[in-house]
Amino acid sequence: MQHDEKDNTDPYRDYKPEIIEYDPEVDDSDEYLERDRLLDKKDELKDVITELKDKNRGTRKVRR
């Protein structure tokens, strides 16, 4: 197989990547908003559960 001189050069040397921003109108999705909402709710519930466990435990010690 013979290689031409122009095959030896980097084909991407002139490539300039463009920055693509997320746009729900174009991408037709708002999943990221739902995910953020669910993660916030999860954090709230973890705090409530921790508080209830501490309250329920009272003065008892936990052995592990």
Order of alpha helices (4+ residues) and beta strands (2+ residues): alpha-alpha
